[in-house]
Structure formats: C-alpha cells, structure tokens
Amino acid sequence: MEYTYHYSWIIPFIPLPVPILIGVGLLLFPTSTKNLRRMWVFPSVLLLSIVMICSIYLAIQQINNSSIHLYGWSWTINNDFSFEFGYLVDPLTSIMLILITTVGIMVLIYSDNYMSHDQGYLRFFAYMSFFNTSMLGLVMSSNLIQIYFFWELVGMCSYLLIGFWFTRPIAANACQKAFVTNRVGDFGLLLGILGFYWITGSLEFRDLFEIFKNWVYNNEVHFLFVTLCAFLIFAGAVAKSAQFPLHVWLPDAMEGPTPISALIHAATMVAAGIFLVARLLPLFIVIPYIMNIIALIGIITLFLGATLALAQKDIKRSLAYSTMSQLGYMMLALGMGSYRAALFHLITHAYSKALLFLGSGSIIHSMETIVGYSPDKSQNMVFMGGLRKHVPITKTSFLLGTLSLCGIPPLACFWSKDEILNDSWLYSPIFAIIACSTAGLTAFYMFRIYLLTFEGHFNVHFQTYSGKKNNLFSSISLWGKKRPKVIKKKIRFDNNVRSMTRSFITSNNKNFGTNNTFSYPHESDNTMLFPMLVLVLFTLFIGVIGIPFFNQFNQDGIYLDILSKWLMPSINLLHQNTNNSVDWYEFVENATFSVSIAYFGILIASFFYKPVYSSLQNLNLLNLFFKNFPKKIQILWPKMINGIYDWSYNRGYIDVFYVRFLVEGIRGLAQLTNFFDRRIIDGFTNGAGIVSFFVGEGIKYVGGGRISSYILVYVFYILIFLLII
C-alpha cells in the first residue's frame, strides 16, 4: 500500500502525453495527424481510465485505513525560505480524483461524436487532456503555492475552451469576460497566500494549520490582518465557483462547446472553489467572521442563481444559473461548518448536472439538424417543444437529472440537499427559510426547462416571435397581450428522417417560407447516448454512499455511514462529531417537508407550462381567480409577475451595473487621465517651451548688443514668471 502512495505523484501527468503528441504531430506531420484525428479519442479515454482505476484504488484504501499521506521534494532552500513540491492523498483528494476522472471519461466519449464535424477536433482533445492534467494536479497539491500554480493552469484551459470557437465574436467576448473576472479573484488569492506565508512562514497545509491555529488562540497575530488575508483567499474561490458578485462570467461561458459545459462548468472547474474552501476549512474555522461571510455569500448566491434562472430562454444558460445556485448550497454548507454535507452535495450534483448538460447537448445536436436553425435557435427553448417523441432516451435521461436536482427521492441530490437544509435550520432560521424557498424555485425552473423542451408540440412557428418581450409564464406573449396574427402553411420534411408533411403555424416572414426543407429532430448516436446512460446510473445510485439505510456501527454501537467513514480524517480535523445516531422520525419529517416544497414547485411549473392549456389560458384562469380581489391586488399581480420576469431575464441588472459603473467608469477615468496628461502636464511643459521660443524671437530683433540691456530684460522676464507662479 505504501508503495502505491509513494508513486501517486504520477497520476496528474498520465493524461499529459495526449496534448504533447497532438502538438508534435500537428507540427511535424500535420496532414497525417489530421487524417487520423478520430484515433486520438482512444488514448485520451485510455489514459484517463488508468487514472480512474488508480483513483478508485486510493479511495478504497482511504475508506479502509482512514489515513493521510503527504510526500514532498525540496525545490528551493536557503536560510529564510524553503519551498517544496509535493502531493497530498486524503479523502478530499480521492473524492475529487474520482469526480474528475469519471465525468471526464464520459465527456471524452461523448465529445468524439459531438465534435466529429468540427475543424478544431484535435485542438479540442488537446485542451481537454491538458485541463484534466491541470485539475488533477490542483487537487493533489500539498501546499498553497502549488495550488496557485495549477489554479492558473485550470483558468488558462477554461479560457481556451470557452473561446474554442474564437471566430464567433460572442465566444471571444465570453472567454475574455471569464478571464478578467477570474483575475480579480486570483489576484486576491495570491495576496492571501503571501499574507499567510508572512504570518506563519510556511505554505504546507499541515504546518500552516497548526502554526496558525496556535497563534490565533494565543492572540499572537493581528486579528484584522488575519481576517483580511482569509477573505482574500476566499475571493479566489468566489470567482472560480461563480459566487456572487463574481458570478457574471458563468452564463456567458456557455458559448463554448456543450461537453465543456458538462465537464468544466458543472462538475470540475467550478468545483475548484468549493475544493479550496474545503481544503482550507481548518484555517477558516478559527476565524468566525470568515465563516459567517462564507455562509452569507453562499445563501445570496443560491437564491440569486435560482431567481435568475426563472426566465432564461437559452437551455444551457438556464442550467448555468442552476449550477451557480447549487454551488451556493455547497458554499453555505461549508460556511455552516457542514463539511460532510457540502462534499456529499458536490458529489451528487456533479453527476446530475453533467447528465443534464450532456442531455442539453443531445437536444442541441438534434435541433441543429433542422435546416435554417442557427446555434442561437438550437439552444433556445422557445423553438423546442414536443421532443419527447423524437428523442425518447434523451428525454428520459434529462427527466431523471431534473428530478434529482429538484430533490425528489430516491435520486442522488435528494439525500445531499436534504442534509444541507436540515443543517441550515440549526445554523439560522432565516438562512433555512431562504434555502428551502430556493429548493422550491429549483423545482420550478428545472421543470420549466423540461416542459418547454419535451412537452407539447414541435414549436417551429415560435421562431418568428423570438424578438418579443416575454412574460415569465408565457414564452410568446406579454400579460394581457394577444398573439400576433399567423397563417398556416405546410412544410415538407427531409425524407432521410421521416417522409411526411405536417402543418405548422408560421408567420408571413419573407425569410421563412415553404421553399425550405425541414427535418424532425432525431435521437443522438450511441456514442453520445452511452455516457448519458452511465451518468443516469450515477444519478440513481450515487446517493447510496450517504443514505442511512446501509447502517454501520462502531465499537460503541453508534451509527456511522459510509460517507462519514470516508471523510473521517478531515472531519476529525475540524473537531466535528461524525457519530450521529439516526432519528428515523426526524429524518422522515424533514424529508417530507423538503420533498413537499419540491413537489409544490413542480406543480406550479406544470400549471403554467404543461401544454394541457396554453400559457395565455392559464393566465386568464389566474385573472378569473383574482377577479374578486381588490383592484389594487388585481393591478399589482401582473406588475409583480412582469417585474420578476424583467429581473430574471435581465440577469438581475448586475451585468448592466458592471458595464455602467465599472467598465464605463474605468473608461471615463482613463479618458480623464489621458486628457489631464496630454493637456495639463504636457501642456505646461510644451507651453513653457513655446513661450521661451517666442520671447527669444522677440528679444532677438530688439537686441542692441549691450549686455546690460540683455540682463535687464532677462531679470524682468524672470520676475514676471515668478509673479505668475
């Protein structure tokens, strides 16, 4: 076993040969490498599978032995400074290794078909393998400076993958936005690391925790400075995990290929911020103010993400805000000190959200088969509907992922989210109310996505209304507004898919006529469906590691579940009690409450989006319901609904605020500084030269050759200059 741990340093570098060989091949043998490009998926999957096997073996050893293994090599040593590179293997490391490798393998297999027709196929797999190397190195790092090194590599890979289609201006802008926003947090992270090194003289986790804890308890450090350094480190996690107020980059990051969204922006990279806080929680837990700030940022983020997802039309952007909200749950749990609940939700959410993103990619892939559908339309839920008949496997997979994220038992996210909600009641009733309300909002917007996408009829006719301002509950009309006039035309479908004609309601738009051939969406290929089905299994059964049905008892007869045993070293380090006996009555009571909230959200979403009645008819039913209410309430109700819609659709006006007050403010300040420099600073210098030139020219013509006259004029000039100053 020690032999295995001793050579674990190889794990991060196993996927690295793929990007190296692809780069060398494109440089020396470009034609052959491009012709054989589909073969590169095999070594990518094979090498990452080797890493997965090693990770599972390490995890089993962690469960059996509950030990921590730390190895390091000296890099720089002198009298005042010692820096080491090393690796740390503990339960947190093994959790992240399994997440990265399992989700990464599924995404690589999925990407082989999804990116098969893209000219950047080789570049994509090179970026993906290099990202896997960077992320594996990050989670195995044994000190802060090493984490920062891989942290920046992960950010660089994210920049390259978000802007993968860099010829599209919107993708280029999105990767720049992600890069700049993360630089804000990364700069804070660097300052925080330097601050803690100045305090403790060490960057190694074990030494850092022990020295810092002793100094704080003995009041040997300035508490305000320590709090500032901890907050700066936390700022790096805020940016990387898209927490408020540095969350604005995540929705725009959806401009990258969908497999990137599944791997980086759902399961791994955005989880790096959660990993950093979990790794440094022994540091934060001795600073109560920082723990309160972490919990506060988490509760704001989870509620804000849920509200911003309510009215989004882009399916990937809706899932991005959902990711932001779920990361807020994890951050809240860490701020409350619920280390186990946060890591448990990290595991369950990673597989469920990866499934949802791959499902959305399958939907987008099927919608792109329709002639005339641009990428914007293929991702817009307004143009979907009725896909359950055409993509049944994707529909079932997406439904299971949706139910899991809503917190419906016995799916994975129910067990982890329910645990966070229970802990929040013990921490703060106000936070608990917000967290429970957000659980209902999560069920609402997730079923909104599902119903708009799969239920009803195929909504080709919606493409003429995409520019209209929509109501929260209606994809095509404002409150009380009638639908635009339409005419019925018949559109022929592609014989390769289905040989038939079908009536569609279309506008008399000159760009949309009967001369085009349209095809039904169709199910994705097996290489895209297989990873989704594997993730379905994870979504169904991964919650087993934390549910209280598989009882284990220690020597004292106290209940101990598998997940707590897996996380025993880290939890003991935090001075938390993991031996919690199971109160079945309390468990069922709490679960009933949380599930009822989720079902209520699903019921509301079904009322407005299930195509039994149109959205306009549902709104009319609400008008009849409010008819007997006072007129003030009748007037306030539609205004409130439209206000919620505007808030959600416009992203809470946060991006507008940043553009108006930060971007334009900085540009205005730069222009003012430029004006001051050119007109004032340079103006004085140039003005003095010009005045001297004209004075000299004037004196040249009045000179009589007498030195005394020259001195008199010179002194007179000096006196005038001094008087002016």
N, C-alpha and C positions, 0 to 999 in steps of 0.2 A: 504493500500500500504506500509506504514512504517513497518507494521507487517511482510510483505513479505521480505522486505530488511533486517529486523532485524535477520531473520533466514536463510539468504542466505549462511551463513558460512557452512551449512550442505552440500551444493552442491558438493564440491570436494570429500567428504567422502562417497557419496552414492554408487559408484561402488566398494568401498573397501571391503565389505563383501565377494565378489566372490573369490579373491585370498586367503583371510583368510580361508574361508570354504574349498576351494580346498586343501590348505596346511594341514589343520587339518584332512580332510578326507583321504588324502594320508598317513598321519602319523598314524591315529588310525584305519581306515577301508580301507586299500589300495585296496583289491580285489573288494569290493562293489563300491568304488568310480570309479575304472577303468571300471567296467562293466556298470556303469550308466553314463559314461563320456559324452555322447551326450546330456544329460539333462542340462549340465552346460551352454549351449549357451542361454537357455531361461532366467535364472536370469541375465546373463550378458547383454542381449539386453533389458530386462525389466528395470533394474536399470538405464542404460544409457538413456533409453527412458524417464524415470522420470526426469532425469537431463535435457534432451532436452526440455521437456514441461516447466520446470521452467525457462530455458534459454530464450525460446521464450516469456514467460510472462514478464520477466525482460526487454527484448528488446522492447516489446510493450510499457512498462512503460517509457523506455528511450526516445522513439520517441514522446510520448505524453507529457512528462514533462521536458525532457532535463535537468536532474539533476544528480548530483554525490553524491553517498552515501559511506561514509567511516566509518568503525567500527573497533575498536581495543581493545585489552586487554593487560594489563601490564604483562610482562614476567619477567623482571629483572629491578630493580630500586635501584640506590644508588645516592650518591651526584654528581658523574661525568658522570653517564651512565644510560640511560633509553632505554629499548628495549621492543617493543610491537609486538605481533602477531595480525594480523587483516585481513580484506578483503576490497576490493575496487570494487564497482559496478559503471561503467560508460559505455559510448558507446563502447569503445575499448574492455572492458571486455565482454560485451554482444555479440559483433561480434565474438570473439574468442570462447566463450562458444557454440554458435550455430554451428560454424565450427567443433569444436571438437566432439560434440555430434552427429550431423547429419552424418558426414563422418564416425565416429566411429561405429554407429549403422549399417550402410551399410556394413562396413568391417567385423563386427562381424557375420552378417548373411551370408555374402559371405564365411567367413572362416569356417563355420560349415561344408560345403561340401568340400571346398578346402583342409582342413586339416583332413578330416574324417578318412583317412587311415594312418595317421601319428601316431607313437607311443607317440609323445610328445603333443598330443591333449590337455590334461588337463594343461600341463605346458604352452602351448601357450595362452590359455584363461586366465590363472592366470597372465601371463606377460602383456597381453593386458589390462586387467582391472586395474592392478596396474599402467600401463602407463597412462591410462585415468585419474586416480586419481591424479597422479603427474602433468599432464598437466593442469587439471582444477585448481589445487592449484596454479600453476605458474601464470596463467592469472588473478586469483583473488587476488594475493598478494598485500599488501598495502605498502610494503617497500622493500628496496634493499636486505637486508639480508634474508628476507623470499623468495624473488625471487631466490636468490642464492641457498637456501636450496632445493627448488623444481626443480631448474635448474639442480642440480646434480642428483636428483632422475630420472629426464627425461633422462639424459645421461646414467645412470645406466640401465634403461629399454631399451634404444636403444642398449647398449652393449649386453644385454641378448638376444634381439630379432634378432639383426644382426647375432650373433653367435648361433642362435637357433639350427642349425644342426652342433653342435660343433665337431662332429666326422669327418666332412669334413675339411681337413687342410685349404682349401681356405676360408671357412667360419670363421674358428678360426682366421686366419690371418686378415680377413676383420674387425672383431669386435675389435681386438687389434689395428688395424690401426685407426679405428674410435675413440676408447677410447683415444689413445695417442694424436691424432691430436686435439681432443676437449679439452684435458687437457691443451694444450698450450693457447687456448682462455679462458678457465675457470680460469686459473691462472691470466691472465691479468684482467679478470672481477673482481676477488677477490681483487687484488691490487687497481683497480679503485674504488671499493666500499669503501675500507678502506681509500683511499685518499680523497674522497668526505666527508666521515664522519669526517676526521681530519680537513677539511676545514670548514664544516658547523655545525658539532656537531649533525647532525640528519640523520636518514635513511628513514624517512617517505617522500613520494613523495611530498606532498603539502608543507611541511616545507622546504624540500630540494630545491624545485624550487624557492620559494620566497626568501630564505636566499641567495642562490647562485646568483640569478639574481641581487639582491640589491648590493651584494659585488662586482660583476663584473662591474656593471655600476658605482659604486663609486671607482673603482680601489683599492679595499682593499685586493685583493688576487694577488698572483704571476701568471701572465697570462701563462707563460710557464708550470708551475706545473699543473695548471688547465687543460690546453690543453693535457698534458700527461695523467692525470687521466681520462679525457673523452675518449682519444684514447684507453686506456687500457680497459675501459668498452666496447667500440665498438669492441675490439678484441674478446670478448666473443660472440658477435653477428656474427662476421665474421666466427668464427669456427662453430657455431651451424647452421647457414644458408648457409654453404658451399660457402662462398665468397672467391675470390682469396686473398691470396695464400693458404688458409687453406681449399680448396675445395676437396682435393685429396681423402678424405675418402668416399665421397658420392657415386661415381660409384662402389666402392668395397662393399659398404653397400647393394648392390643389391643381394648379396649372401644369404640374409635372405629370408624367405617366401614372396611371392608376396603380400599378404594382408598387410604385414608390410611395404612394399614399398609404398603401396597406402595410408596408414594411417600416418606413421611416416615421410617418406621421400618425401611426396608430399603435404600433407595438414596440418599437425600439428607441428611435432617437428622441422622441418627445418624452419617453420614459426615463431618459438620462437625467433629467432634472429631478424626478422622483427618486431615482437611484442615488443621486448626490446627497439629497436631504436625508435619505435613509442611512447612507454610509456615515454621514456626519451627525446623525441624531444624538449620539453620546456627547457631542460638542454643543449642540443647540439646547439640549435638555437642561443644562445647568444655567441657561440664560432664559428665565421665564418670559421676558418681553419678546424675545425672538420666537418662542413657541407660540405666543399669542398672535404675533404678526403672521406666522406661517398659517395658523388656523384661519385668521381673518382673510388673508389672500385666497385661501382655498375656498371659503364659503362664498366670497364675492365671485370668484371665477366659476364655480359650479352653477350658481344662479344666473350669472350673466351669459354663460355659454348656452344654457337652456333657453333663455328668452330670445337670444339672437338666432337660434335655430328654428324658431316657430314659423317664420315666413319666407325662408330661403327657397329659391326655385332650383338651384343647382344641387344635384343629389350629393356630389362629393363635398360641396361646401357645407351642406346640412350635416353630413357625417363629421366634418372637421370641427364644427361647433359642438357636436356631441362629444368628440374626443376631448375638446377643451373642458367641457363640463365634467366628464368622468375623471380627468386628471385633477380637477378641483376637488373631487371627493377624496382622491388619494392624498392630496396635499392637506386637506382638512384632517384626515385621519392621522397623518404624521404630526400636525400641529397639536392634536389632542394627545399625542403620545401613543396612539394605537398602531404600533409598528406592524403587528401581525395583520390587522385588518387592511392596512394600506398595501402591503405586499400581496396579500391574498387578492385584493381587487385589481392590482396590477397584473397578476397572472390571468385572471378570468377575463378582464377587459381586453387584454392583448389578443387573445384568440377570438373573442366575439367580434371585436372591431375589425380585425384582419379579415374575418369572414365577410363582414358587411362591405368592406372596401373591395374585396375581390368580387363579391356579388354585384356591386355597382359597376365594376369594370366589365363584367359579363353583360350587364344591361347596356352599357355604353357601346360595347363591341357589337351587340345585336342591333342597336339603333343606328349605328353607322352604316349598316348595310342598306338603309333607305336612301335612295338617290336624292340628292339635294339637301340632305341633313348635314349641316356643318357641325364641328365639335361643340359649339355652344348649344345647339339644339339637341344633340345626342345626350347631353348631360342635364338638360332642362326637364324637370318633372312635368312641366305644363304640356310638353309634347309627348308624354308617355301615356300610360293607362292601358289596361286590358292585357298586359304582358304575361299574365299567368297562363294563358292558353298557348303562348308561343315559347316561353322559357320556363317550363314547369320545374326543372331541377333547380335552376337559379332562384325561382320563386320560393321553393320550399326551404332552401338554404338561407335565403335572406330573411324569411319569416322566423326561422329558429334564432338567427342572430338578433333580430329585432326583439323577440320575446325575451331573450337572455338579457339584453341591455335594459329592457323595461323592468326587469327584476321579477319575472314570472318563474315560480318553481316548477320542476327541479333543475332548471338550466343554471349555467355556471354563475352568472353575475348576481343572481338572487342571493346566494349564500354570502358573497363578499359585501355587496351593497347593504344587505340587511344588518350585517355586523357593524358597518360604519354608522348606520342610522341608530342602532342601539347604543353605541358608544357616545354618539353626539348628545343623546338625552342626558347622559351622566356629566357631560362637559358643560353644555349650555343649552337650556330650553329654547332660547331664541335661535341659535345655530341649528338645533334639531328641527324646529318648525320650518326653517328655510330649506334644510336638506330634504325633508320629507315632501315639501311642496315641489321642490325641483324633481324629485322622483316621479311625481305626477306629470310634470311638464315633459320629462324624458319620455314617458309612455305616450304622451300626446303627440310630440313631434316625430317620434320614431314610427308610430303607426300612420301618421300623416304621410311620411315618406313611402311607407309600404302601400297604402291605399291609393295614393296618387300614381304610383308606378305600376302596380299589378292589377288593381281592380278596375271595373268599369269597361269602357271601350277604348280601342286604339285611337288616340286623340291627334290624328294628323291635322284636323281642322284647327287645332289650337295654335298652329304656327303663325296665323295671321293676327293673333291677339297678344303676342309676346311683348309688345311695347306698351301695353296698357298698364296702368297702375292697378294693382290687385288688392282685394280685401283679404284679411287673414284667413277667412274661412272659404273664400271663393277664388279659384285660380283664374277667373276670366272676367269678373265684374266687380265694380265698387258697390258699396252699400246702397241699395235702392236704385242702382242704375240698370237699364235694360241691356241685353246683349246686342252687339252690332248685327245688322242685317246680313244674312248669309244666303247662299244659293247652293243647291245640291248638284254635284257633278259626279260622274263615275270615273274612277281612276284604275287603270289596269296594273296588275301586279306581275312581278317577274315570274316567269314560268319555272325558273330554277328553284323557286321556293314553294310557290303554290299557284297553280294555274286556275285563276278565277278573277272575277271583277267584283268590286264591292263599292257601295255608295258611301261617299264621305261628304261632310259639310265643309265647303271651302269658301273662301271669300273670292271676290272678283279681282283679286290682285293679279296684275299683269305678269308678275314673276312666278305665279303659281297656277299652272293650267293643267289641261288634260294631255298635253303632249309628252309629259314625263312618264317614266315607268317607275313604279314603286313596288317594293317587296316587303312582305311581312318580316318583322324581326324573327330571328331563329336562335335556337339554343347554341351555346358555345361548344367548341370542340372538347374532346375528352381530356386533353392536357390542361385545359382551363377548369374543367369540372372536377377533376381528381383532387387538386389541392383544396377546393371548396368543400368537398365531401369529407376530407380528412379534418379540416377545421370544424366541420359540423360535429364530428366525434369529440373533439376537444371541448367544444361548446356544451355538449351534452354531459360529458363525464368529468371534466377537469375539476368541477366543484367537489368531487368526492374527497379530495385531499383536505378539505376543511370542514366538511359537514359532520355533525355529531351523531352519525348513525354507525360509524365504524369505531366503536369505543375501544380505547386502550387505557390501561390503568397502571400507574406507577406502583412502587412498593407500598406506598401509604394508602393505596386504593383511590387515589384522586384521578379524575378523568384527564386524559392527555390525548388530543387528537394528533393526526399525522402532521399537519402543518405546523402546529406548535412545536412538535419534536424537531421538525426540520429547521425551525428558526430559533431553537433553544439558545445557542451561544449569543446571538445578537440581542435577544430579549433579556437574558440574564445581565448582559452588559448595561441595559437600560434600567435595571432594577425593577423589572415588571414581573408580576406573578402570572405564570402561564398555566398553573394548575387550577383551572377554574372548573368547578363541578357543573354539570349540566342540569339546569332547571327547565324541564320539558314544558311545564305550564307557561313559564315566562317566554320560552322560545316560540311556542305556538302563538301566544298572544301578540308578540312583536311581529312575527311573520305575517299573521293575519292582517295587522294594521298596514304594514308596508305593501303587501300584495293588494289590499283593497284600494290603496292610493293609486297603484299602477293600473288596476282594472278600471278605476274611475277615469284616468287619463285616456285609456284605450276606448272607453265608452264615448267620451266627448269627441275624440278623433273620428270614431266610426259614425257618429251622428252627423258630422259636418262633411266627411269625405267619402263615406261608403256610398256607392252610386245607386242606392235604392231611390233616393230623391236627389235632385240637383242641389248644388250649394245654394242657389238662389231660392229654391223652395224651402230649404232648411232655414234660411234667413227670414223668409216670410212667416214660417212657423214661430220663430222667435219674436217677430213683430206682433203676432197674434197673442203670444204669451205675455208680452209686455204691454199689450193694449190697455189693460185695466189698471196699469200702474200710473202714478202721477206723471204729468207731461215732462217734468224735469228729468225723471228717470228714463222716459222714452227718448228724450233728446240726448241724454248723457250716454246711453248704451252704445249707439252706433259710433259716437265720437270716441268712446273708450276703445272700442274694437279697432277702429282705424288708427288710433294713436298707438296701440300695441303693434299693429302691423307696420306702421311707419318706423317705429323704434327698432323692430326686429329686422325689417328689410334693409334699412339704412345702417345696420350694424351698430346700433346704439349711438350713432353720430360720433363715435370715438375716432374713426378714421378721419372724419371731417374736422374734428377738433385738432388732431395732429397736423393735418395739412394746413389749417388756418393759422394755428398758433405756434407750431414748431417749424414746419417746412417753410411756410411763407414768412414767418417771423425771423427765422435764421437767414433767409434770402434777403429780407429787408434790412437786417442788421449788417449783412455783408455788403449790400449796396451802399448803406450809410457810411460804413467804414471805408469803402473804396472811394466814395466822394470826399470824405474828410482827408484821406491820404493824398488823393490827387489834387484836390482844390485848396486845401488848407495847408497841410505840411509841405507838399511840393510847391504850393502857391507862394508861401513865404520865401522859400529858397530861390525859386525862379524869379520872384518879384524883386528880391534884393539884387540879383544879378542884372535884371533889366534896368532897374533904377541906376545902378552903378554905371551901366553902359551908357545910358542917356546923359547922365551927369558928366561922365568923362568926355562924351562927344561935345557937350555944350562948353565945357571948360577949354577944350582943345581950340575952339575958334576965338575965345576971348583972351587967350594967353598972350602976355606981352613979354615974356622971357624973364620976368622978375620972380626970384624965388620967394620973396616976402609976400607977394600977391598970391602966389600959389598956396603958401602956408595959411594965409588968412581965409581963403575960400575953403580950404580943407577943414580948418577948425570950425568955420561956420556950418559946414555940411555935417560935421560930427555932432555939433550942438543941436541942430535940427533933428537928427536921427535919435539922439538921446532923449530929446523932449517928446518925440512920438512914442518911443518905448515907454 
